[in-house]
Amino acid sequence: MRYFISLSYRGSSYCGWQIQISQASVQAELERAFSIYLGNETGITGAGRTDAGVNAINYIAHFDSANPILVQDYPKLIYKINAILPSDITLHDICQVACDAHARFDAVSRTYKYFIHTKKDSFLNQYSYFFPYEINIEKMNMAAVSLLGERDFTSMAKLHTDVKTNICTVTEALWTPESPMNISLINSSFCFTISANRFLRNMVRAVVGSLLDVGRGKQEPEWIADILEQKNRCAAGSSVPAHPLFLTGIEYPYRIF
């Protein structure tokens, strides 16, 4: 039988979601925990990769198992798995799905949020990027319009990866006043939300870095469209740090939880 699980994790201690040799990963920790509890080796398939240091809220993954213990008591299973997992990974829910359901290939949309603050703050640095400059949110949102639709994001992607295409369809790209800890910081804490059918490695961080160049006045909003046309990573802005980036939502064409 196939099961979907939802989980959250803080990415600071991991090389990302995917297992890599000699490096800690979220996938490896989950497989270890489930294998210990179920008594046999259990592979976990995630909804997609997240880069090193990136956080996730309600990330989705799936695994297969014939162990009857799974259908007996879901709350007990969640409690036991969480007891095995490190403190920065939390299992939220589990449900049985169709045998051909797939956490990665069935996902139709993914949403990321990136947080910045422009005034020094004692509490936000763990999950927000301190960017000590005045920024023009209106111009950044004007520039973000150029990201919408089906676009080639070669200029915003990590070089020399194994993907077959750099085409992504973005459905939302918007800056709003928002803090990762719900702390009210008027005119100094902001969030960039972006949704798409798929994302490339380093894409969101490169997009945010480029939009901040616009917000700071180093570039005009039209520059983002020019970057995309060039299909050249060197044409875009620098990538921002990973720790303020959160994968916050994954949508499927069917209900799972």
N, C-alpha and C positions, 0 to 999 in steps of 0.2 A: 504494500500500500504506500501511497505517496502522501507526504505531509508538508504543508507550508508552515513556516514559523515567522514571527515578527520579533525584532530585537532592536536594541539601541546600543551604540558604543561610542566611547571617547577614543579618538584615533591617535592621540599623542604618543602612545607606546608601540604603535604598530606600523609596519611597512605598507599598510593598506589592507583591503579585504583579502586579497588573493594570497594563497600560500606561496612563499618564496624560500629557497634554501637558506638556512642559517639565519633567518630573520623571523621575528614574531609577527604573526598575522591574525586577523580576526577569524578567518576561515579555519585556521589550524586550531585555535582555541575552542571553537565550537565543535569541530570534529572530535577533538580529544574528550570534551565533556560528554557528548552524546555516546561516544564509543564506550566510555567508562560506565555510564549508567545503563546502557542497553546490553552491554556484555559482548558486543561484536563491533568490528570496524564499521564506522558509519561515515559516508561521504556527504558533504553538504555543498549544494550548488546555490550560489548567490545570485541576486538580481543584476549584478554587475560589479565591476571593480570600483573601489574608491582609492584615491591616491594616499600616499603616506601622510599621516597626520590629520586626515579629514575625518570628521565626525558623522554619525548617522543616527537618525531618529526614525523608528519604525521601518527599519530595513527589512526586506523580505528575502527568504531563502527556502529551499526545499530539500528533502531527503527521502529516501525509500527505506522501509523497514517492514518485516513480517512479525516483529515482536509483539505479542498480544498485550504486553504491559502498556503500550501506547494508548489503547482505546479504553483502558480501565479508569484512569484518573488523571485528566490533563492538569488540574491544579497541582497535584502531587509531583508530576513530572516536571512542571515548570519550576517548582520550588527546589527539587533535587538538582536539576541542571544548573540553576542559578547558584546553588551552593558549591558547585564544582568550578563554574566559570570565575575568572578574575573579576574584581569589583568594577572594572571599567567596561564590562560587557553585560548586558541585561536581557534575558529572554522574557518577552511579554506574553506571547500567545502561540497556540499551535492548533491546527485544524487539518482534518483529512480532506484531500482534494482528488479530482479525477486523476487517473494514472498517467495521463498525457499532459497534465498541467505543468507549466515550466516557469519558474520564478524569473528567469532572465528573458527568454524568448517571448513570453506572453505579455510582458510589461509594455504598455502603450505610452506611458509618460513617466518622467522622473522630474523632481523638483529639488533645486538646491537654494539655500540661503547663505549669503555672505554678509557678515557684520563688520562695521567700522565705527570708530568714534574719533572725533576731531579735537576733543579736549581731554587732557589727562584725567584718568579715573583709576582709583585704587582697586576696583573690583572687576572691571571688564576685560582686562588684558588676556585672560585665559581663553576667552571665546570671541574676542573682537580685536580688530586690527587698529592700532593707534596710528592715525594718519593726521598729523598736526598741521593741517592747512585748511584754509577756507575753501569750500567746494560749492559749486553751483549745481544743485540737484536737478533743476529744470533742464539745463544743458545736457546733463548726464542722461536724463530720460529721453531727450530728443535724440541723442546719439544711440541709445538702446533700441530705438525703433528699427534701426538698420539691421539688427540681429534677428528680427522676426521673420518667420517663413522658412522655406527650405533654402539653406545656404551652405556654401563650402567653407568650413572652418579651419582650413589648413593653416591659416595665419595665426590661429589661436590654439593650436594643438602642439603637443610634445612631438619633436622630430623622431623619425626612425622607429615608429611603432609598427605593430603587425596588423593594424586594421585595414580592411579592404577599401573603405571609402571614408572621406572626411565630411560627407554630407550629413547635416543634421537639420531637423525641423523644429524651430523654436516657437513656442506658442505664448510665452510670457517672458518679459524682461523689464523689470521695473524697480526703481529705487523708492523707498518709503522710510519715514521716521520710525525706527524700531530698535529695540535693545535686546540682546540675547538673554538678559536676566530680568526683563520687564521693569528695568530701572528707568524712570522718567528723566531723560536728559534732553530737554528741548533744544532743538537746533544743533545737536552735537553727536547724536547716535543714529546711525542709518543702516538699512538692510537692503541688499540687492537680491531680488527673487528672480530665478530663471527656471523655466520649465521647457522640456524638449523631449522628443521621442528617444533620443540617445545623446550621450556626451562623450567627447574624446578626452584622453588623458591631458590633464593640466588646463583644459579648455576654460572652465569657469574662472580659474585664477588669472588666466591671461585676459579674459574678457573684463574682469573687474579692474585689473591693473590698467588696461587701456581706457576704460571709462573714467577712472580717477584722473588720468592725464587730461581728459576733457573737462572734468569738474574743476580741476585746478587752474584751467586756462592755458595749459601748455598746447592744447590742440582744440580745434573746432569740432562740433558734433558730426560734420560730414566726414571727418577723418576715419570713423569706424567703417563706413561703407568702402572707403578707399583701401583700408587694411584688408578687408575680405576679398576685394577684387585682386589684390596683389598675390594672394596665396603664398605668402612668405612670412614665416614666423618672426624674422628679424624686423619686419615692418611694424609689428604691434608693440604695445607697451610691455613692461616687465611684469612677471607673475607676482602676485601678492602672496603672503604666507598662507600655509594650509590650515592653521589651527582655528580660524574663524569661519571655516566652511562647513556647512551641514547639509547632508542629504536628508531632506525632510519628508519626502513623499514619493511613493511609487504606485501608479494606478494600473489596474487590470480591467479587461473587458467583462469580468465577472466578479461577483462578490466572494471574498475569501474569509473574512472574519466578521 
